[in-house]
């Protein structure tokens, strides 16, 4: 029940893919920036980095799961 890697750096225009390899659903949610909705076990969700910033995100179901996407 962790994001791996927990922190990444991408360029504007890059696509970030979250793959759920767990047995329960998760989300990747950065308030006001992106929200995957529920990602079912075995499924994935893709987000395209549009602007610069450091975006902390969380799984709304498991608030101890946190990560960061940085777009320099």
Secondary structure, DSSP 8 states (H G I E B T S, - for coil): ---SSSEEEE-TT-EEEEE--SSS-B--EETTTEE---B-TT-EEEEE--S-EEEEEE-SS-TT-EEEEEE-
